[in-house]
């Protein structure tokens, strides 16, 4: 099944990470899967050697902060592992941070998290502003965010 153009890169990144995590698994692969693994590795090598006519902007970046496997605990983990330990995160109402830091059973958890997603900003050492995006995994991204529309 192919990816929709608005999420092609995000979905492929997630799938490629999964493949990489299991590339050396000793499990038995079907002939089709073994062949696809070989083709995927060859394609990744081509991708690394590719020299685009229109270079990818280095200023627009995306990082996965938390894996979607954390489910409803992502807001709480974000508060404890990122926002509360790095003063370069700004823009969050302290009351919202307290709510999500107390966990998913706290009243107003979802609303506070939505506010954090909309207002949290991170200023890196190069002066770039990072914003949050939740789509299964929790991402931080720079640039105008058009890749998320």
Phi and psi in degrees as GROMACS dihedral restraints (atoms count N, CA, C in turn):
[ dihedral_restraints ]
;  ai    aj    ak    al  type     phi  dphi    fc
    3     4     5     6     1   -83.9    20    10
    4     5     6     7     1   161.5    20    10
    6     7     8     9     1   -88.0    20    10
    7     8     9    10     1   150.2    20    10
    9    10    11    12     1   -71.3    20    10
   10    11    12    13     1   147.7    20    10
   12    13    14    15     1   -61.2    20    10
   13    14    15    16     1   -29.3    20    10
   15    16    17    18     1   -76.3    20    10
   16    17    18    19     1   -13.0    20    10
   18    19    20    21     1  -135.6    20    10
   19    20    21    22     1    14.5    20    10
   21    22    23    24     1   -54.1    20    10
   22    23    24    25     1   -51.5    20    10
   24    25    26    27     1   -69.1    20    10
   25    26    27    28     1   -42.1    20    10
   27    28    29    30     1   -61.8    20    10
   28    29    30    31     1   -49.7    20    10
   30    31    32    33     1   -64.4    20    10
   31    32    33    34     1   -41.5    20    10
   33    34    35    36     1   -65.9    20    10
   34    35    36    37     1   -39.4    20    10
   36    37    38    39     1   -59.1    20    10
   37    38    39    40     1   -46.4    20    10
   39    40    41    42     1   -61.7    20    10
   40    41    42    43     1   -46.0    20    10
   42    43    44    45     1   -65.2    20    10
   43    44    45    46     1   -40.0    20    10
   45    46    47    48     1   -66.1    20    10
   46    47    48    49     1   -39.3    20    10
   48    49    50    51     1   -61.3    20    10
   49    50    51    52     1   -41.5    20    10
   51    52    53    54     1   -62.0    20    10
   52    53    54    55     1   -44.9    20    10
   54    55    56    57     1   -61.0    20    10
   55    56    57    58     1   -42.9    20    10
   57    58    59    60     1   -64.0    20    10
   58    59    60    61     1   -40.1    20    10
   60    61    62    63     1   -63.3    20    10
   61    62    63    64     1   -25.5    20    10
   63    64    65    66     1  -112.7    20    10
   64    65    66    67     1    12.1    20    10
   66    67    68    69     1   -64.5    20    10
   67    68    69    70     1   -30.3    20    10
   69    70    71    72     1  -104.8    20    10
   70    71    72    73     1    11.0    20    10
   72    73    74    75     1   -59.8    20    10
   73    74    75    76     1   137.0    20    10
   75    76    77    78     1   -78.8    20    10
   76    77    78    79     1     5.3    20    10
   78    79    80    81     1   -62.3    20    10
   79    80    81    82     1   152.9    20    10
   81    82    83    84     1   -73.8    20    10
   82    83    84    85     1   128.7    20    10
   84    85    86    87     1  -106.4    20    10
   85    86    87    88     1   146.4    20    10
   87    88    89    90     1   -65.3    20    10
   88    89    90    91     1   165.5    20    10
   90    91    92    93     1   -60.9    20    10
   91    92    93    94     1   -40.8    20    10
   93    94    95    96     1   -63.9    20    10
   94    95    96    97     1   -43.2    20    10
   96    97    98    99     1   -66.8    20    10
   97    98    99   100     1   -41.5    20    10
   99   100   101   102     1   -62.8    20    10
  100   101   102   103     1   -41.1    20    10
  102   103   104   105     1   -65.8    20    10
  103   104   105   106     1   -41.9    20    10
  105   106   107   108     1   -64.7    20    10
  106   107   108   109     1   -36.6    20    10
  108   109   110   111     1   -61.8    20    10
  109   110   111   112     1   -45.3    20    10
  111   112   113   114     1   -62.3    20    10
  112   113   114   115     1   -45.3    20    10
  114   115   116   117     1   -63.9    20    10
  115   116   117   118     1   -39.1    20    10
  117   118   119   120     1   -64.5    20    10
  118   119   120   121     1   -43.5    20    10
  120   121   122   123     1   -62.6    20    10
  121   122   123   124     1   -41.8    20    10
  123   124   125   126     1   -63.6    20    10
  124   125   126   127     1   -40.9    20    10
  126   127   128   129     1   -65.4    20    10
  127   128   129   130     1   -39.9    20    10
  129   130   131   132     1   -62.2    20    10
  130   131   132   133     1   -38.7    20    10
  132   133   134   135     1   -63.9    20    10
  133   134   135   136     1   -41.7    20    10
  135   136   137   138     1   -62.4    20    10
  136   137   138   139     1   -41.3    20    10
  138   139   140   141     1   -59.4    20    10
  139   140   141   142     1   -42.4    20    10
  141   142   143   144     1   -67.6    20    10
  142   143   144   145     1   -28.5    20    10
  144   145   146   147     1   -88.1    20    10
  145   146   147   148     1   -10.5    20    10
  147   148   149   150     1   -64.4    20    10
  148   149   150   151     1   135.4    20    10
  150   151   152   153     1  -119.7    20    10
  151   152   153   154     1   101.0    20    10
  153   154   155   156     1   -70.0    20    10
  154   155   156   157     1   148.4    20    10
  156   157   158   159     1   -69.5    20    10
  157   158   159   160     1   -33.0    20    10
  159   160   161   162     1  -115.9    20    10
  160   161   162   163     1    93.7    20    10
  162   163   164   165     1   -58.8    20    10
  163   164   165   166     1   148.0    20    10
  165   166   167   168     1   -71.3    20    10
  166   167   168   169     1   130.7    20    10
  168   169   170   171     1   -63.1    20    10
  169   170   171   172     1   125.1    20    10
  171   172   173   174     1   -71.3    20    10
  172   173   174   175     1   -21.3    20    10
  174   175   176   177     1   -72.7    20    10
  175   176   177   178     1   -28.4    20    10
  177   178   179   180     1   -93.0    20    10
  178   179   180   181     1   113.1    20    10
  180   181   182   183     1  -132.8    20    10
  181   182   183   184     1   158.9    20    10
  183   184   185   186     1  -135.7    20    10
  184   185   186   187     1   136.6    20    10
  186   187   188   189     1  -131.2    20    10
  187   188   189   190     1   138.9    20    10
  189   190   191   192     1   -84.1    20    10
  190   191   192   193     1   122.0    20    10
  192   193   194   195     1   -90.1    20    10
  193   194   195   196     1   -46.3    20    10
  195   196   197   198     1  -139.5    20    10
  196   197   198   199     1   136.2    20    10
  198   199   200   201     1   -70.9    20    10
  199   200   201   202     1   141.9    20    10
  201   202   203   204     1   -61.2    20    10
  202   203   204   205     1   -14.7    20    10
  204   205   206   207     1   -62.8    20    10
  205   206   207   208     1   -18.1    20    10
  207   208   209   210     1   -75.9    20    10
  208   209   210   211     1   -11.9    20    10
  210   211   212   213     1    50.4    20    10
  211   212   213   214     1  -128.2    20    10
  213   214   215   216     1   -69.9    20    10
  214   215   216   217     1    -5.3    20    10
  216   217   218   219     1   -91.3    20    10
  217   218   219   220     1    -2.7    20    10
  219   220   221   222     1   -55.2    20    10
  220   221   222   223     1   -48.1    20    10
  222   223   224   225     1   -58.2    20    10
  223   224   225   226     1   -44.1    20    10
  225   226   227   228     1   -64.3    20    10
  226   227   228   229     1   -43.9    20    10
  228   229   230   231     1   -65.0    20    10
  229   230   231   232     1   -39.0    20    10
  231   232   233   234     1   -59.3    20    10
  232   233   234   235     1   -46.3    20    10
  234   235   236   237     1   -59.4    20    10
  235   236   237   238     1   -47.2    20    10
  237   238   239   240     1   -78.0    20    10
  238   239   240   241     1   -36.5    20    10
  240   241   242   243     1   -95.9    20    10
  241   242   243   244     1   -16.4    20    10
  243   244   245   246     1  -124.8    20    10
  244   245   246   247     1   -66.7    20    10
  246   247   248   249     1   -61.9    20    10
  247   248   249   250     1   -44.7    20    10
  249   250   251   252     1   -78.4    20    10
  250   251   252   253     1   -12.8    20    10
  252   253   254   255     1  -108.7    20    10
  253   254   255   256     1    -8.9    20    10
  255   256   257   258     1  -131.6    20    10
  256   257   258   259     1   111.6    20    10
  258   259   260   261     1   -68.2    20    10
  259   260   261   262     1    -5.3    20    10
  261   262   263   264     1   -79.1    20    10
  262   263   264   265     1    -8.9    20    10
  264   265   266   267     1   -79.7    20    10
  265   266   267   268     1   128.8    20    10
  267   268   269   270     1  -136.2    20    10
  268   269   270   271     1   172.0    20    10
  270   271   272   273     1    90.9    20    10
  271   272   273   274     1     2.5    20    10
  273   274   275   276     1  -102.6    20    10
  274   275   276   277     1   135.7    20    10
  276   277   278   279     1   -65.1    20    10
  277   278   279   280     1   126.8    20    10
  279   280   281   282     1   -57.4    20    10
  280   281   282   283     1   -32.7    20    10
  282   283   284   285     1   -65.7    20    10
  283   284   285   286     1   -40.3    20    10
  285   286   287   288     1   -63.7    20    10
  286   287   288   289     1   -41.1    20    10
  288   289   290   291     1   -62.7    20    10
  289   290   291   292     1   -42.0    20    10
  291   292   293   294     1   -61.4    20    10
  292   293   294   295     1   -41.9    20    10
  294   295   296   297     1   -62.1    20    10
  295   296   297   298     1   -50.9    20    10
  297   298   299   300     1   -70.7    20    10
  298   299   300   301     1   -30.9    20    10
  300   301   302   303     1   -64.5    20    10
  301   302   303   304     1   -25.9    20    10
  303   304   305   306     1   -83.8    20    10
  304   305   306   307     1    -4.8    20    10
  306   307   308   309     1   102.6    20    10
  307   308   309   310     1   168.8    20    10
  309   310   311   312     1   -68.8    20    10
  310   311   312   313     1   -13.0    20    10
  312   313   314   315     1   -89.0    20    10
  313   314   315   316     1     0.3    20    10
  315   316   317   318     1   -78.1    20    10
  316   317   318   319     1   135.9    20    10
  318   319   320   321     1   -59.6    20    10
  319   320   321   322     1   134.1    20    10
  321   322   323   324     1    83.2    20    10
  322   323   324   325     1    10.8    20    10
  324   325   326   327     1   -56.6    20    10
  325   326   327   328     1   -50.7    20    10
  327   328   329   330     1   -65.0    20    10
  328   329   330   331     1   -40.7    20    10
  330   331   332   333     1   -66.6    20    10
  331   332   333   334     1   -41.7    20    10
  333   334   335   336     1   -64.3    20    10
  334   335   336   337     1   -40.2    20    10
  336   337   338   339     1   -64.5    20    10
  337   338   339   340     1   -41.5    20    10
  339   340   341   342     1   -60.1    20    10
  340   341   342   343     1   -41.7    20    10
  342   343   344   345     1   -64.3    20    10
  343   344   345   346     1   -41.4    20    10
  345   346   347   348     1   -63.0    20    10
  346   347   348   349     1   -45.1    20    10
  348   349   350   351     1   -58.0    20    10
  349   350   351   352     1   -36.4    20    10
  351   352   353   354     1   -80.9    20    10
  352   353   354   355     1   -21.8    20    10
  354   355   356   357     1  -120.0    20    10
  355   356   357   358     1   -19.5    20    10
  357   358   359   360     1   -66.7    20    10
  358   359   360   361     1   137.9    20    10
  360   361   362   363     1  -138.1    20    10
  361   362   363   364     1   147.7    20    10
  363   364   365   366     1  -125.2    20    10
  364   365   366   367     1   129.5    20    10
  366   367   368   369     1  -105.9    20    10
  367   368   369   370     1   113.7    20    10
  369   370   371   372     1   -82.2    20    10
  370   371   372   373     1   175.8    20    10
  372   373   374   375     1   -65.1    20    10
  373   374   375   376     1   -18.9    20    10
  375   376   377   378     1   -92.6    20    10
  376   377   378   379     1     4.4    20    10
  378   379   380   381     1    84.1    20    10
  379   380   381   382     1     8.2    20    10
  381   382   383   384     1   -81.3    20    10
  382   383   384   385     1   141.9    20    10
  384   385   386   387     1   -95.6    20    10
  385   386   387   388     1   129.5    20    10
  387   388   389   390     1  -109.0    20    10
  388   389   390   391     1   141.5    20    10
  390   391   392   393     1  -122.0    20    10
  391   392   393   394     1   168.6    20    10
  393   394   395   396     1  -101.8    20    10
  394   395   396   397     1   149.9    20    10
  396   397   398   399     1  -145.6    20    10
  397   398   399   400     1   130.1    20    10
  399   400   401   402     1  -112.5    20    10
  400   401   402   403     1   119.8    20    10
  402   403   404   405     1  -149.2    20    10
  403   404   405   406     1    74.7    20    10
  405   406   407   408     1    81.7    20    10
  406   407   408   409     1   -78.6    20    10
  408   409   410   411     1   -80.2    20    10
  409   410   411   412     1   160.8    20    10
  411   412   413   414     1   -98.2    20    10
  412   413   414   415     1   121.5    20    10
  414   415   416   417     1  -110.3    20    10
  415   416   417   418     1   152.9    20    10
  417   418   419   420     1  -116.3    20    10
  418   419   420   421     1   139.6    20    10
  420   421   422   423     1  -141.6    20    10
  421   422   423   424     1   153.1    20    10
  423   424   425   426     1  -109.5    20    10
  424   425   426   427     1   172.8    20    10
  426   427   428   429     1    93.0    20    10
  427   428   429   430     1  -165.9    20    10
  429   430   431   432     1   -86.0    20    10
  430   431   432   433     1    -7.8    20    10
  432   433   434   435     1    79.5    20    10
  433   434   435   436     1     7.9    20    10
  435   436   437   438     1   -61.6    20    10
  436   437   438   439     1   -23.0    20    10
  438   439   440   441     1   -65.9    20    10
  439   440   441   442     1   -14.4    20    10
  441   442   443   444     1   -94.8    20    10
  442   443   444   445     1    -8.9    20    10
